[in-house]
């Protein structure tokens, strides 16, 4: 199926129509943030599911029930998707844990008024592309990626869901009130998960002893998280997400793009990246 059949254009970007109805987008626009909300913000395939595991465990003091009793889309829901409007989020006690894939400029008015805490997770875009290529091939609500070179051009031109990776990243890096935002990368999580958990808990003002941090980090290792049926999307019907084609939690590694991109594709990617990121001052782990 085509973009016109599967996607809705919302504020200039594609979003999957199955998950983003006019009603759900209206709910997002009118959502009332609280100052103590915690918002996980990502471009897709950058570590969202991982952070939806880490943050609830931090906030619960390491209690595994926090990630075993609810699917991640209910425990830390995407505000722009249909499910959020069905969860009575207004009745949830603070601090509420929330997620979005939207750009900074797309956030509702209450976000800028309340200034909730934001954890922005970023990832090497070559690995984002690689993960997305496999995901698009198994998810029925997304346009089939087709040939890799064709999908690469769409990715670099921002023609996939949620728009351009470059625009998304720059919008959040240029956000105001940066004291309320923690920037962390997928690569940092992989390289030192214990330190990352400790830093996130400090940002969230949640005091945890070393033993609890170790416990959370171990629980959130990819191999362990992959076994959690509330996080691995195994409960999603096959006609919506066919994990016989590609597992949702596939590899969880750094640098898988080297197994995916040709030398010419990688060089083209680098040239586009250099051009689009030339004015960005942030020091990325992958540079």
C-alpha positions in Angstrom: 0.0 0.0 0.0 1.1 3.6 -0.6 1.7 6.6 1.6 -1.6 8.0 0.5 -3.4 4.9 1.7 -1.6 4.3 5.0 -0.5 7.7 6.2 -2.1 11.0 7.3 -0.2 14.3 6.8 -0.1 16.1 10.1 1.7 19.5 10.4 3.7 18.6 7.3 4.9 15.1 8.3 3.6 11.6 7.7 2.0 9.7 10.6 0.4 6.3 10.4 -3.3 6.8 9.9 -4.2 3.6 11.8 -2.6 5.0 15.0 -3.3 8.7 14.5 -6.9 9.6 14.0 -8.3 13.1 13.9 -9.7 12.4 17.4 -6.3 11.3 18.8 -4.5 14.2 17.3 -7.1 16.6 18.8 -6.6 14.9 22.1 -2.8 15.5 21.8 -3.3 19.2 20.9 -5.6 19.7 23.9 -3.6 17.6 26.4 -2.8 19.3 29.7 0.8 18.7 30.8 1.8 19.0 34.4 5.2 20.3 35.5 6.1 17.0 37.0 5.3 14.9 34.0 8.1 12.9 32.5 8.2 12.8 28.7 10.3 10.3 26.7 11.0 11.9 23.3 12.5 10.1 20.4 12.7 9.8 16.6 11.4 6.2 15.9 13.9 3.4 16.3 16.2 5.4 18.6 15.7 3.5 21.8 12.1 4.3 22.8 11.2 0.9 24.0 14.4 0.7 26.0 13.6 4.0 27.8 10.1 2.9 28.4 11.6 0.0 30.4 14.3 2.1 32.2 12.2 5.0 33.4 9.3 3.1 35.0 11.9 0.9 36.9 13.7 4.0 38.1 10.4 5.6 39.3 9.3 2.4 41.0 12.6 2.0 42.8 13.4 -1.1 40.8 10.0 -2.9 41.3 9.7 -5.3 38.3 5.9 -5.1 38.5 6.2 -1.6 36.9 7.2 -3.2 33.6 5.6 -6.6 33.9 2.0 -5.6 34.6 1.4 -3.3 31.6 2.4 -3.2 28.0 4.8 -0.4 27.3 2.2 1.5 25.2 0.0 1.6 28.3 2.6 2.2 30.9 4.3 5.0 29.0 1.8 5.9 26.2 2.4 7.9 23.0 0.3 11.0 23.5 -0.4 11.4 19.8 -1.7 7.8 19.3 -5.3 6.6 19.6 -4.5 4.5 22.7 -3.6 7.6 24.9 -7.1 9.0 24.7 -8.5 5.8 26.1 -6.3 5.6 29.2 -7.8 8.3 31.4 -4.4 9.9 31.7 -6.0 12.9 33.5 -6.7 10.5 36.4 -3.2 9.1 36.7 -1.2 10.2 39.7 1.9 12.3 39.3 4.5 11.9 38.0 2.9 10.5 34.8 5.2 8.8 32.3 4.6 9.7 28.7 6.1 9.3 25.2 6.1 11.2 21.9 7.7 10.9 18.5 6.7 14.5 17.6 9.1 17.4 16.8 9.5 20.1 19.4 7.5 22.6 17.3 4.6 20.2 17.2 4.1 20.1 21.0 0.8 21.4 22.4 0.5 24.8 24.2 0.4 23.2 27.6 3.8 21.7 27.1 5.4 25.1 26.8 3.5 26.4 29.8 4.1 23.5 32.2 7.7 22.7 31.1 7.7 19.0 32.1 10.9 17.0 32.3 12.0 15.6 28.9 14.4 12.7 28.2 15.5 13.0 24.6 17.1 9.9 23.3 19.1 10.0 20.0 20.9 7.4 18.0 23.4 7.2 15.1 21.1 7.9 12.1 22.7 5.1 10.1 21.6 2.6 12.8 18.2 4.3 13.0 17.9 3.8 9.2 18.9 0.1 9.5 16.4 -0.6 12.3 13.7 1.3 10.4 14.3 -0.7 7.2 13.6 -4.0 9.0 10.7 -2.5 11.0 9.0 -1.1 7.9 9.2 -4.6 6.3 7.2 -6.3 9.1 4.7 -3.6 10.1 1.5 -3.5 8.1 0.7 0.1 9.1 3.8 1.3 7.3 4.6 1.5 3.6 6.8 -1.5 2.5 10.4 -0.2 2.3 11.0 -1.7 -1.1 14.6 -1.7 -2.4 17.1 -0.5 0.2 18.5 2.3 -2.0 15.0 3.7 -2.5 14.2 3.6 1.2 17.5 5.3 2.0 16.6 8.2 -0.2 13.2 8.5 1.5 14.9 8.4 4.9 17.5 11.1 4.0 14.8 13.2 2.5 12.5 12.9 5.5 9.8 11.1 3.6 9.1 8.4 6.2 6.8 8.6 9.2 7.5 11.5 11.6 9.5 13.3 9.0 13.2 14.0 8.8 15.6 12.6 11.4 17.7 15.7 11.0 14.8 18.1 11.5 13.6 16.1 14.6 17.0 16.1 16.2 17.7 19.8 15.5 14.2 20.8 16.8 14.8 19.3 20.2 18.5 20.3 20.4 17.3 23.9 19.8 14.5 23.7 22.4 14.1 26.3 25.0 14.2 25.5 28.8 17.1 23.1 28.3 17.4 22.8 32.1 14.2 20.6 31.8 15.7 18.3 29.1 18.2 15.5 29.4 19.9 14.5 26.2 21.2 11.0 26.1 22.2 8.6 23.3 21.5 5.0 22.5 25.2 4.6 22.3 25.7 5.9 25.9 23.2 3.4 27.1 25.0 0.6 25.4 28.4 1.6 26.5 27.6 2.0 30.2 24.1 1.2 31.2 24.7 1.5 34.9 26.1 5.0 34.6 23.2 5.9 32.3 20.6 4.6 34.8 22.3 6.6 37.5 22.4 9.8 35.5 18.7 9.4 34.5 17.7 8.8 38.1 19.6 11.9 39.1 17.8 13.9 36.4 14.5 12.6 37.6 15.4 13.4 41.2 14.9 9.8 42.2 17.4 8.7 44.8 18.5 5.1 44.3 21.3 3.1 46.0 23.9 1.3 43.9 22.3 -2.1 44.4 19.0 -0.9 42.9 20.8 0.8 40.0 22.7 -2.4 39.3 19.4 -4.4 39.4 17.7 -2.0 37.0 20.6 -2.0 34.6 20.7 -5.8 34.6 16.9 -6.0 34.0 17.3 -3.6 31.1 20.0 -5.4 29.3 18.8 -6.2 25.8 18.8 -9.9 26.2 16.7 -9.6 29.4 14.3 -7.0 28.2 13.7 -9.1 25.1 12.2 -11.8 27.3 9.6 -9.3 28.7 6.3 -10.0 26.9 5.0 -6.6 28.0 7.9 -5.0 26.1 8.7 -7.2 23.1 5.5 -6.6 21.2 4.8 -10.4 21.2 1.1 -9.6 22.1 0.6 -7.6 18.9 -1.4 -9.6 16.3 0.7 -10.9 13.4 -1.4 -9.1 10.8 -0.3 -5.8 12.3 3.3 -6.7 13.1 4.7 -9.9 11.6 7.7 -10.8 13.8 8.4 -13.9 11.6 9.8 -11.4 9.1 11.8 -9.4 11.7 11.7 -9.3 15.5 10.6 -6.0 16.9 13.5 -6.2 19.4 16.0 -7.4 16.7 19.6 -7.0 17.7 20.0 -4.0 20.0 23.6 -3.3 19.0 25.7 -0.3 17.9 27.0 -0.3 14.3 24.6 -2.7 12.6 24.5 -0.3 9.7 27.9 -1.7 8.7 26.1 -5.0 7.9 23.3 -3.1 6.0 24.7 -0.2 3.9 26.9 -0.6 0.9 30.1 1.4 0.9 28.6 3.8 -1.7 25.4 4.2 0.4 27.4 4.9 3.6 29.5 7.5 1.8 26.3 9.1 0.4 24.8 9.1 3.9 27.9 10.7 5.3 27.8 13.5 2.7 24.1 14.3 3.4 24.8 14.1 7.2 27.7 16.5 6.9 25.6 19.0 4.9 22.5 18.9 7.1 24.4 18.9 10.4 27.0 21.5 9.5 25.6 24.1 11.9 24.9 21.8 14.8 27.3 22.2 17.7 26.3 19.3 19.9 29.0 16.6 20.3 27.6 13.3 19.4 29.0 10.0 20.6 29.0 8.5 17.1 31.0 11.4 15.4 
